[in-house]
Amino acid sequence: MVMLVAALGGWPLPLLPLHLLWINVVTDGLPALALVIDPAERDVLQRAPRHPDEPMLGREQWRFIIATGLLQAAATLGVFVWALNARDLAEARNLAFSVLVFGELFRAFAARSTTLVFWEVGAFTNLWLLGVVLFSVLMQIGLHHIPIAQAVFQIGPLSAADCALTLAVGLGPVTVIEIVKLARRRHASRLAS
């Protein structure tokens, strides 16, 4: 989505093909494996079963997927366009690349539950996920500081300020997702009372 919007907007491509491959490897593989071993939600047996004819991804799930993609694309493109105006293309790509990686990694925490926020699920109930995300974040930061990786990925080093910026912007989409969970719960409790 990021690449499509950038092309439609007439901007240079924010990510190179190797960046996209890296993003798929780092943000999909290990976090998905760690999520598989996530403990079941406490109320799973109190929920009504899904109707056999109901699709695995219904209208609500598709809306969530699209909204999440739009949030992530907005964060990534926002930092890219800002950096294009304030810096050069190489630095803008550096920032967009790390924002997208961090955003996707942090989103794994929100994926643990559709109704409970991170601290309600329990920060330490899936140590594998914490470890995978921490390891992947360190790998991403390391990529920007290893000369051979810089050459291969056509990226430069991230300053401490840029690293903090990309981590903060990467946290934006997952923060919005968690706030929406709380708002939905509050809305549902008002309707029930």
Buried (B, 14 or more C-beta within 10 A) or exposed (E): EBBEBBEEEEBEBBBBEEBBEBBEEBBEEBBEEBBEEBEEBEEEEEEEEEEEEEEEEEEEEEEBEEBBEEBBBBBBBBBBBBBBEEEEBEBBBBBBBBBBBBBBBBBBBBBBBEBBBBEBBEEEEBEBBBEBBEEBBEBBBEBBEEEEBBEEBEBBBBEEEBBEBBBBBBBBBBBBBBEBBEEEBEEEEEEEE
